[in-house]
Amino acid sequence: MGIVLRKHQKEFLNHEKGLKDHAVLEWKVGLGKTFASIFYMLERFSKSNLIIAPKTTFPDWIKALESLDQEVRVASGKFRLSSLVSARTCWTLINPEGLRIEVGNGNLEKFKNNFTGLIVDELTRFRRKSKQTAALRKFAKEIQYKIGLTGQLVVKDLTDCYNPMNIIFGEKTFGVNYYK
């Protein structure tokens, strides 16, 4: 691994060592959220990780993971999650629409025990009530290590934070969930 982390990335990883297994990175574009999140999972010895990211970022994820000699598979089209989980790869990429389809097919319930890590890129995409947000909230409850990546957590008002934070930290952080 010939990757040299920047000072703020190292500070994040050092700070998170003593904390829980959940984090949200709110860094601007180009500050290294992708590599920081990969190292976050590697330091926790997470064996199988699901990355939920927009399709447009797939090339960046693949390049970053391959530069660290990590095996990555893409769950899309005919190569859905069900076929990829059996491959026992360390990193699986899926887009939010693919996530919604998998939940609709009942696959995430079947395979949630196969993933120990979850990275949600563009976490604010899940700020509003939707089928994708509901699917991710349900799935994320069972994952041990979670990290959300975003450039800006609050887009319009503080209610924008509720679903993204709930996905990463769970309902216990926010008390009673009156949105159910």
C-alpha positions, 0 to 999 in steps of 0.5 A: 500500500503506497498511499500516504494519508493527509494530516486531517485523515490521520487525525480522523482515524486516530480520533475514531480509534477510541470511539464507537464503530460509527462515524460521519465524515462531512468534508468538502470534495477532494479532502479524501473521504473515500480513502479515509472511509476505506482505512476506517473499515480496514482498521476495524478488520471489517471482513465484508463491506457494502458501499452504497454510492451513486453510480457516477462515483463507482470508478473512484471507489474501484480505483481507490480500492484496487490501489490498496490491493482490495477486491471489489465487486459491483452489484448491478444489472444481472450481477445483483447482490445475491450473486456477489455475496456468495463470492465472499468479496471484501468490498461490494458496491451498489447504487441507491436504486439497486439497494431499493430493488434488493430490499423489494426482492427481500435480498438485503434481509437474507444477506445482511449478516454477510456484511460487517461494514457499511459505507454510505457515500453521499449520505444526504441523499437519504435525508428525506422519507423515501423507499430507499431511505426506509430500506437503508435504515432497516438494513443498517440496524444490523451492521456493526461498522458504519460510516457516512460520507457527505460534503454538507450534512445540513442542506436546508434545515436541521431536519435534514440530519435526522435520517442520515444520522439515524442510518449511521448511529441508530434510533437510540441517539435520537430518543423516540422515533416519532416519524415511524 
